[in-house]
Amino acid sequence: GGNYTRMLYWYAMGYDWRKGKITSLHLYDKLTVNARKYKWSHAVHEFAVLKDGSPNVDYTMPDKTILVYHHQTESGNREQYLKLLRLRVEEEPKDIYAYSFLLYELWKREEYAEIINLITNKMLPLFYEKGSTLSEGHWNVMYAFAQEYLGKCYKQLGYDKFAEESFKAAIDNDKSLINSYVELGKMYLAQNRDEECTEILLKGLQNCKATFSWYDSGSWSEEIFDLLCLAFN
């Protein structure tokens, strides 16, 4: 109603069907009226922008929340998806979010060396470049995301020292994000560093809280409890 032409709605990216609960929830904005005023931006993970270039400020939220569930088809055309991700990075080399989509897909394919190269040579320099698309307030989350995946790839390749430094860099950057605490705790436990494992996980429980964020979602409290039990044993 009114002068609004776009509507925000809740989008459930992650859902635990066994426990019957959402694990990742965020806002989406792909519902519009008067679609002729808009055009799609980006090769993949696209969104609509006004054709005349004016800011998209005419959003509204419905009184009764709309919740859309995302059902990903793992057997779909993943090769085409990867090509589109690479195309977006090529077309928008200063878009940090584009790199994050690409490295997440590469992680599923176990392309650890490529991810390390992508983060160190492409993503990390953009955090300090004015022309990047990183908006104010999201710097810490994206930086932690990059450092976490850097750590996980180093760990997979057997470079535990580099992995530890990356996880600690993510934690030092933002102590409220849980993922790197968990990853570091797993690594310490595998190295029989039980005391350090316990210490870092307890710090995580102290500093963090569960969220529906795309970055920091999941049943992490249960995972930490399981790791603590193994460390104490």
N, C-alpha and C positions, 0 to 999 in steps of 0.2 A: 503494500500500500504506500500512499504518499508519493514522494519523489524518488524512492529507492528503486534501483534497477538490478541490484545483486543481493544475494542472501547468503549469510554464513550458516553453516550447520556442522554438527559434530560428526567426525569420521573415525570409525574404529579400525585402525590398521592392524591391531593385534588382538586376538581373542583366544582364551584357553577354554576349548569346548568341554574338556573333561571336568573342569572346575566351575564352568559356567560364569566366567567373568572376563571383562575387558582388561587387556594388559597394555594397550597403547591407544591413546585417544588424542585427537587434535582437531582444530577447526579447518574446514574446507570452504571454498568460495566459488564452486563451479556451477551454481544455479543462477541464471540470469533471465531477465526479460529484455525485450528489444535487442535481440542478439545481433542485429545488423550494425549496432553501434560499436561492437567489440571485434577483436581479432585475437587469435591465439599466439602466445609468445612461448618460445623454446621448442626444441625438437622433441623433447620428451619431458614428462612431469610438467606439462605446460599449464599456463593459466591465461585467463582472458584479460586483455588491456583495452582501454578505449581507443578507437581508431584515430581520434583527433589529438591524442597525446595528453589529454588532461588527466589529472590524478584520479585514481579510483577511490573515491571517498564516500560514494553513495551506497554503503552497506546497511543491511538490517539483519537482526536476528529474530526469528519467529518466537511468538510467545510460548508455543508448545515446541519443545526441542525436537528437531529431526535428527535421528541417528542412523547413519549409513554404515553398513558392515562391508569391509573389504575382503573379498575371497580371492586370494592369489592362486592362479593355476600354475603350479610348478612345472607341469609338463608342456607349458605353452612355448611359444617361439622365443626362447631366451637369447638366441643368437641375434635376432632382429633387435631385441631390446638393448643388447650390448652395443650394437652398431649405432643405435640412436643416442645412447649415453656418450659414446665417443664423439659423435657428431655435435652434441650439445657443448661438450668441452672444447672442441675445435672452434665452434662458432662463438663461444663465450668464454675465452681463456681466463677472464678475471672473475668468473662466477664460482665462488667457493662451494656453494651448495651443489653445483653440477659435479664437482670433483667428489663430494661426499657420496652422491648417488653411485658414481662410477666405482669408487673403491669398495663400497658395500657389495656390489655385484661381483667384483673381482675376488673379494674374500670368499664368496660362495664357491668360486672356481679354483680356490687355493693358489691364486697368482700372487704369492707373498712378495717376491722381489719387485714385481711391477707396482704393487701398492706402496712399498717403501720408496721407490723412485718417484711415484706420483705425489706422495705427501711431502717428501723432503725438497723436491725440485719445483713443485707446482703449488701445492696448497699452503705450506707454511710461509713462503715469501709473501703470499697475498694478504696475510693477516696484518702486514705492516705497510700495505700499499693503498693509497687513498682511492684508487680507481676500482677497488674490488667491490663486490655486491654485498659484502657482509654488513648487516644493519647493526646499529648501536644496540647493545644489550644481548646480542647473540655471540659475541666474540668468545666468551669463556666456554660456552657449550661446544662450539665448533672446534675450538682449539683442543679441548679435552677429547673430543671425538677423534680428531686426527692423531693425537698422541696415544690414545688407547689402541687404535688400529696399528699404529707404528709398533707399539709394544707387542701386540699379539703376533704380528708378522715376524718380528725379531725372535720371539719365543719359538715360533714354528720352525724357524731356520737354525735354531740352536745358539743364538746370540743372547744368552740370558742377561748378561750385564747391560747391553743396550736396551733390552726389554724392560728391565727394572728401572732404568733411568727414564724411559718414556712413560711408564705408569706413574712414577713419582712426579714427573713434570705435569701430567694431567691433574693429579691430586693437588699439587702446589698451586696450580692455576685456579682451581675451584674445588674446595673441599666438600661441597655439597653434592657432588655427582658420584654415584656409587660404583659404577662399572669398573673403574681402574683399581679400586680397593679389592674387589672380588678377583680380578685377574691377577693382581699382585699376590693375594692370599693363596690362590691356586698354585702359583709358581713357587712360593715359599714352601708350601706343603709338599710339592713334588721334590723339592730339594732337601727335605727333612729339616727345614728351618721352622720348626713348630712354634717356637716362642715368637718369632717375627710374624708368622702367619696370624697367630692369635692377636697380636698387638695391632696389626694393620686392619684386621676385620672389626675389632672392637672400636677402632677409630672411625671406621666407616659407619657403624651403627650409631655412634655418637653424633657424627656430623651430618648424616644424610637422612632423608625421609623418602618414602615411596611416592612416585609420581606416575602420571600417564604420558610422560614425555616420550616422543619417538626415540630420543637418545637414551634415556635413563629408565626404561620400563622393565616390567617383568616381575616375577616372584623372587626378587633378589634376597629378601629377608630369610626365606626358607633355605636358599642356597648358602647364605652366610652361616646359618645355624648348622647345616650339614658339615660345612668345612670346619667350623669350630669344634664340632664333635670329633671329627677325625684328628684335628690338631691336639686336642686334650687326650685322646687315646694314645 
